Amino acid sequence: MPAIRIDYDNDKVSKDEITALSENAQKIVSEITDIDDVFVYANSSEIKVKVAPVEIFVEMSAHKIADPDKLIAKIKSKLSEWKRISGFKHSINLTLIPMQWKIEIGI
């Protein structure tokens, strides 16, 4: 299950804007990876020094990523399209993080 973490500067990006981005990033990653179980955490740090308006970190199992360059390009393309359509004006930094994790759910 991919996990999306969004860090943002709440002095530059409103809660409504980040909520819309979070919902759409979840849909985009789910659609591209064909994995329904994608979740998002969006947070703004209390202390911020020289931060970007928005940082998106997509973490997913490395074995599910056949081609990291192709995957990040697809996510970037869909995010760019969403930004254009929605009028989201803030810059987004996107990071794909392949993970070697073991997950136990519902313990």
C-alpha positions in Angstrom: 0.0 0.0 0.0 1.5 3.3 -1.0 1.7 6.0 1.6 1.7 9.6 0.7 3.2 12.2 3.0 2.6 15.9 2.2 4.6 18.5 4.1 3.5 22.1 3.4 4.0 25.6 4.5 0.7 26.8 6.0 1.8 30.4 5.7 1.7 30.0 1.9 -0.9 27.2 1.3 -4.4 27.2 2.8 -6.0 24.2 4.5 -8.6 24.0 1.7 -5.9 24.0 -1.0 -3.9 21.2 0.8 -7.1 19.2 1.3 -7.9 19.3 -2.4 -4.3 18.4 -3.3 -4.3 15.5 -0.8 -7.5 14.1 -2.1 -6.3 14.3 -5.7 -2.8 13.0 -5.0 -4.5 9.9 -3.4 -6.7 9.4 -6.5 -3.7 9.9 -8.9 -1.4 7.5 -7.1 -4.1 4.9 -6.7 -5.1 5.1 -10.4 -1.5 4.9 -11.7 -0.4 2.1 -9.4 -3.8 0.2 -9.6 -3.7 -0.1 -5.8 -6.9 0.9 -3.9 -5.3 1.1 -0.5 -3.4 4.4 -0.8 -3.5 6.9 2.1 -2.3 10.4 2.7 -1.0 12.3 5.7 -0.7 16.1 5.2 1.1 18.2 7.9 2.6 21.6 8.3 5.5 21.8 10.7 5.4 24.1 13.6 8.9 25.2 12.8 9.9 25.9 9.2 13.2 27.2 7.8 13.5 27.7 4.1 10.8 25.2 3.2 9.1 24.7 -0.2 5.4 25.5 -0.3 4.6 21.8 -0.9 6.6 18.6 -0.6 5.0 15.3 -1.7 6.7 12.0 -0.7 5.3 8.8 -2.2 6.5 5.8 -0.3 5.7 2.3 -1.7 7.1 -1.2 -1.8 10.2 -1.3 -4.0 9.1 -4.6 -5.5 5.9 -3.0 -6.8 7.9 -0.4 -8.8 9.0 -1.8 -12.1 10.5 1.5 -13.4 10.9 4.3 -10.9 11.5 6.9 -13.6 8.4 6.0 -15.5 6.3 5.9 -12.3 7.4 9.3 -11.1 6.9 10.8 -14.6 3.3 9.5 -14.6 2.6 10.9 -11.2 4.2 14.2 -12.2 2.2 14.4 -15.4 -1.1 13.8 -13.6 -0.3 16.3 -10.8 0.6 18.9 -13.4 -2.6 18.3 -15.2 -4.6 18.6 -12.0 -2.7 21.8 -11.1 -3.6 23.3 -14.4 -7.3 22.3 -14.2 -7.8 23.3 -10.6 -5.8 26.5 -10.6 -3.5 25.3 -7.8 -0.7 27.9 -8.0 1.9 26.6 -5.6 5.1 24.8 -6.6 5.2 21.1 -5.7 8.3 19.0 -5.1 7.7 15.3 -5.7 9.8 12.5 -4.3 9.3 8.7 -4.9 10.7 6.6 -2.1 10.9 2.8 -2.8 10.6 1.0 0.6 11.9 -2.3 1.8 9.3 -2.7 4.5 7.4 -5.5 6.3 3.9 -4.5 7.3 1.6 -6.0 9.9 -1.9 -4.5 9.9 -4.6 -4.6 12.5 -2.6 -6.0 15.4 
